[in-house]
Amino acid sequence: MENKRWYDKEPTLSLAVSLIKNSKDEIQIRCAEFIKSKAQDYGVVLSSNLLGAFNYVLNRWYDSNGPLSEAFDYLKEADDETRKQIAIEIIAFLEKSEVV
C-alpha cells in the first residue's frame, strides 16, 4: 500500500500527526507553537511558496488552524532525520499535555 500523505512515510511522524489530530484545539495550538520552536532550533526555515499556498488552501484537516498549518509547513521543510526527531519530541510533548 502506498502512502498518500507526506507524513505517513515515516511511522513516528505519522503517529505524532495522529495524536495531534485527536487532541483538543487548545493543545493543538500549543503543539503548533512547540513544533515551530523546535524546527527553528534545528535550523529549519520556511521557503516562500505562494503558488503552493493557493493550491492547498483548506484541503487538509489542519489547514483550518493557521498556527498548526504553519507548524506542518516547518515539518515538511525539515530533512527526514530532523522530522523524525521532532516527531519523537511531539509525542513526548503531547503525553505531558494530556496529563496536565
SULGIZI-V108617 format. One record per residue. N is the residue number from 1. RES is the residue in one small letter. SS is DSSP state (~ for helix, > for strand, _ for the rest). PSI is psi in whole degrees, 0 to 359 (none if undefined). NEAR is the number of other C-alpha atoms within 10 Angstrom. Layout:
BEGIN
N/RES/SS/PSI/NEAR
N/RES/SS/PSI/NEAR
END
This chain:
BEGIN
1/m/_/129/3
2/e/_/134/6
3/n/_/134/9
4/k/_/328/8
5/r/_/141/9
6/w/~/327/10
7/y/~/353/19
8/d/~/353/15
9/k/~/337/13
10/e/_/118/15
11/p/~/321/12
12/t/~/317/19
13/l/~/320/23
14/s/~/318/17
15/l/~/315/17
16/a/~/315/21
17/v/~/319/19
18/s/~/318/14
19/l/~/320/16
20/i/~/313/21
21/k/~/324/14
22/n/_/5/10
23/s/_/162/16
24/k/_/156/11
25/d/~/315/12
26/e/~/328/9
27/i/~/323/17
28/q/~/319/21
29/i/~/315/18
30/r/~/322/15
31/c/~/321/22
32/a/~/317/23
33/e/~/319/16
34/f/~/314/17
35/i/~/312/25
36/k/~/315/22
37/s/~/314/15
38/k/~/316/20
39/a/~/317/22
40/q/~/322/14
41/d/~/325/9
42/y/_/0/14
43/g/_/16/11
44/v/_/132/19
45/v/_/136/14
46/l/_/136/16
47/s/_/151/9
48/s/_/122/8
49/n/_/78/8
50/l/~/321/8
51/l/~/316/8
52/g/~/323/9
53/a/~/321/10
54/f/~/327/9
55/n/~/335/9
56/y/_/12/10
57/v/_/120/11
58/l/_/29/13
59/n/_/342/9
60/r/_/155/10
61/w/~/330/10
62/y/~/357/18
63/d/~/337/15
64/s/~/352/12
65/n/_/99/15
66/g/~/308/12
67/p/~/322/19
68/l/~/321/22
69/s/~/317/18
70/e/~/319/18
71/a/~/319/23
72/f/~/328/19
73/d/~/320/16
74/y/~/316/22
75/l/~/319/25
76/k/~/326/15
77/e/~/337/15
78/a/_/153/20
79/d/_/168/10
80/d/~/315/14
81/e/~/318/10
82/t/~/317/17
83/r/~/317/22
84/k/~/318/19
85/q/~/316/15
86/i/~/322/23
87/a/~/317/22
88/i/~/318/15
89/e/~/326/16
90/i/~/314/24
91/i/~/314/20
92/a/~/318/12
93/f/~/314/17
94/l/~/325/19
95/e/~/316/12
96/k/~/320/10
97/s/~/323/14
98/e/~/336/10
99/v/~/327/6
100/v/_/none/6
END
